[in-house]
């Protein structure tokens, strides 16, 4: 986390979540392996040497500090594409938003977690028959990952 500020539009304290552990693989356990590394979000696996053409799951994990507040949210300005969010052991959201911002309330999970709460995000950029772009009908790179900033709202 680098920046903390009060968002005048919402009146909420906002922490920019920039430092994440990152790894590619089918399961979140890849975050515990030797291939796990620290990255700065916004991030895409497709700029990592050797992964330029990678299609599959990418995992991210960061820790949230225990802070006072009555409700807590994660705000994603963009994650390409099939994204699943968990805090602690609770699976909280699934979206195929791609470039569209979305917000997830995490209050229950933060209260249930011991400090600090672990946020785990998987992002899968494989082509799909049930999401755009349809199968291989796309001539633009499908760069996968947390491609836009992520914030923790209190």
Secondary structure, DSSP 8 states (H G I E B T S, - for coil): ---EEEETTTTEEEEE--EEEEEESSSGGGGGSTT-EEEESS--GGGSTT-TT--SEEEEEEEE-----S--EEEES-BBSEEEEEETTEEEEEE--BTS-EEEE-HHHHHHS-SSEEEEEEEE---BSSSSSBTT---S----B--S-EEEE-
